[in-house]
Amino acid sequence: QVHLVESGGGLVQAGGSLRLSCAASGNIWSWTVMGWHRQAPGKQRELVAFVTSARSSNYLDSVKGRFTISRDDVKNTVFLHMNSLESGDTAVFLCYFQTTSECKYWGQGTQVTVSS
């Protein structure tokens, strides 16, 4: 069994920064992809960013230039550095880890609230 624990969410003013972390414990696999989704009230869940084992990353257009994803394979942790936060970034952020067999594991979610 795999357990993902997120941290780093909270309340921040527009223009501020936050760093989210997500660490895996339990049965550790070789993770091909680590990433973050977010879900705002009344909106569909959207993929914010992901990073592959080859360190290739991809971002949602609206966060490009503001967010940076990184991973630490020794600590089985993925990070999301968020700068220049906007009110439209307010959402629950959920991390996921994907195995070589494309099985996904999800975190419980962490709330990010940006006040304008």
Secondary structure, DSSP 8 states (H G I E B T S, - for coil): -EEEEEE--EEEETT--EEEEEEEEES---EEEEEEEEE-TTS--EEEEEEETT--EEE-GGGTTTEEEEEETTTTEEEEEE-S--GGG-EEEEEEEEETT--EEE---EEEEEE-
